């Protein structure tokens, strides 16, 4: 397996989903530039690449059979080969060891528990015997793992957890992102016998749930900051449009979301630093 394939497994399009959320969480908690010390950079690099490689590598390892029929592996991602599995297993073990080392060096039990929670959800999202991704409701509920880096960053900077409304807004956003991403895969998951929430409820009802979750994100964000609440309106509007416009291809729309999330994340970061 070469470096290009390793990077592809880590899903560069989605690096900002973990690295970016950590950066935004830390920025909202930090009071001065002096807080952006060596610990911050270690965690940022971890969540930017190693954590993504671990999360998606575990996914590829346990989804090897079902991914054979998924067309997105031909263009958007890397299709794991039989000969790659041994290397992937070793590299994932190393990634996990690095994560544990960072965790054990954490000061404070809350930070340790947050890191362990992130690793638990990252692994068992795909791995047996739990395999959250094949259990309706639990599949998108477990996607709150993407908010853990933001909580960790904020806690590192402040020594306290973020406001409850902010955590719940993040959880709603992450759950909706998962459900939205699962809708284009309904046909392939059905063929593979994977019973996701999207498979169980179908496209229309899944879009409705997605819209409701993102609307909850907007309401909770608005309660904290009306300006940021307006910014978050971009999320519930899209599934509403897709619900009524059958001509729009949700599979194509979904691939714009990494860019939307990066722009929104960048605005949040700049807002946190300036304000």
N, C-alpha and C positions, 0 to 999 in steps of 0.2 A: 504494500500500500504506500503510495507516494504522498508528498506534502499536500498537493492539490486535492487529493481524495480525502485526506484527514480534515482539511479546512471545509470541504463540502459537507462532510458529516456533521460538522458543528453548526451548519446552517447560517452562514454570514448574514443573510437577509434578516435573521432574527436575533443577532447579537445584542441589539439595543433593547430587546425585551427583558434581558436580565441585567446586562451592563448598564443600560440606560436607566432602568428603574432604580438600580443602586445609586447611580450618580444623582438622580433627581431627589431621592430620599435623603441622601447625605446633604445635598445643597440646601434643602428646606430646613435642615437642622443646624447646619454650620453657621457660626456667628462671625468667623474671621477666616482669612486665607491661611492662617497658621494651622488650622485644623486639617488642611489637605496635606497630611504628612505621609510617611512611608506606609503606615497601616492602611490609609485610604487607597494608595496606589496598588498595594498588594491585593486588596479586596476588589478593586475595580478591574484589574487584570484577570483575577480569578473569575468574576462574574461575566466578564466580556468574552473570554474564550474557554477556559477550562470547564466552567460550569455548563456552558452550552454544549461542549463536546461530550461531557458526561451525560447530560439529559438526553440529547439526541442520539448519542452513541448507544445508550441502553435501549432506546426506542428502536433503532435500526437492528440491533442484535436480536431482540425478541420479536420483531415484526418481519424477520427475514423472509418467511414463507408468504405472508400476505402482501408484502411489497413487490413481489414478482409481477403482480397484475395491476399495480398502480402506475399510471402513465407519468405522474409528476416526477417519478424517480428517473425518467429518461432525460428531463430537461432542467427541472428546478433543483433536484437533489441528486445524491449519489446512490446507485443501486448496489447494495452490498453483495459481494460474491462469496461463495463458500470458502475460498482460500483466504478471505479477509477476516474471518471470524476469530481465528486464534490471535492475530495481532490486535484486533479490536478488544477482545477480552482482556489482554494484558494491559493495553493502554487505558482502558476504563478502570482497571484495578489501580493503576498509577494515579489516575485523576482522582479517584476516591480517596487514596492515601494522602494526596495533597490537600484535599478538602478537609479530611480529618485532622491533619496537622494544623491547618489554619484555624479549625474549630477549637482544638485543644489549647491553642495560644490565645484564644479569646479571653479577655477579662470580663468576668460576670456570667452568672448562670443563665440569665435571660438571652444573652447573645449566643451562648452555646446551644440552648434549646431551639432558638430560631434557626441556626445553621443545621442542626440535626433534623428539624422539621422540614427544611428545604431539601436536604439530601434524601430523606425518607420519601417524600412525595415525588421527587425527581426519579428515583429508582423504581418505586412500586407503581408509578403511573403506567409503566410498560411491563415490568417484571412480574412473574408469577411468585407466590400464589395469589396476591391481591389483584394486580393488573387492573388498576382503576379504569383504564381506557376502554375496557370491555364491559364495564358495568354502568348502565344508564343512570343518569343523575350524578353518580360519583365521578364519572369521566370529566364533566366540565367543572364540577365542584372542586376537584383536586387541582385544577388549574390555578388556584390561588397561590401555588408555588411561585408564580411569576412576581408576586407582590412581596414575597419574603425578602428579596434583596433590598427593596425600598425601605422596608421596616428595619432591616439590619443597618442600612446606611444612616437612617435617621437616629437610631439608637446609639450608634457609634458617635455621632456628632453631639448628641444631647444627653445621653444617659437615661432617656425615657422613651416610651413608646409613642408613636404618632397619635393624634386625636382619633377617637373611635370612628368618627364620620369619615376620616381620610382612609382608614384601613378598610372600612366597609365599602367605600366607593371604589377602592382599588380591587377588592375581591369581586365586586359586581362586574367591573370592567374586564378582569381576567377571565371570569367564567363565561361572559358573553363572547369574548374573543375565541375561546375554545369551541363553543357551540357553533359560532359563525364559520369557523374553519372546518368543522366536521360536515357541514351541509354539502359542499362539493364532493365529498367522499362517500355519500350515502350509497350510491350504486356499487362502488368497489367494496365497501365494508359489508354490504349485503351478500355479495358473492363470496367474500372471505368468511362469512359467518360471524362478523364482529358486531355485537349488538350495542351500538352507541346510542346516546340520547337522540341524536339526529335521525338515526335509523328507526328508532321506536316512534318518534313523534312526526317524522316526515318534514319536508321542506317548509311548508307554510307555518306549522305550529312552532317549529324550531326558530324561524325568523321572528315570530311573535314573542317568544321567550327571550330571544336575543335583544329585541327592541326594549322589552320591559326591564331587563337587567341594565342595559345602557342608559335607559331613562332614570333608573334608580341611581346610577353613577352621577348623572347630571344633577339630580335633586340634592344628593348628599354633597357634591362638590359646590353647588350653589350656596348651600348652607354655611360653607366655610369661606367661600369667596365668590361673589356673583360674577366677577370677570372671568375666572377660571371655569365657572359653571357654564357660561356662554361658549367658551372654547370647547367644552366637552359635548356640546350639542351635535357636533359632527358625527358622533357615534350612533345615537338612536335614529338619526335621520336616514342613514343609508339602508338599514334593514326595512324601514318603512317604505322607501322607494322600491326596493326589490320585492316587497310583499305585493305591491300593486302593479309593478311593471314586469311582466313575464318574459319580455324580450331581452332584458339585461341578463348577462351570464355571470352568475354569482362566483363561479370559479375564477373568472378573469378579475372581477371586482376585488376578490379576496387578496390577490397578489399586489394590490395597491396599498393595502393596510400597513405593511412594514414601513412604507414611506410616510404614510399619514401619521403613524405612531412616532416615527423619528422626528417629524416636524413638530408635533404636539409636545413630545418630550423635550425638544430643544427650547421651545417657548417656555415650558415649565421651568427648565433649568435657568434660563436667562432671567425669568421673573423671580425665581428664588434667590439668585445672586444679587440682583439689583435691589429688590424690595427687602 
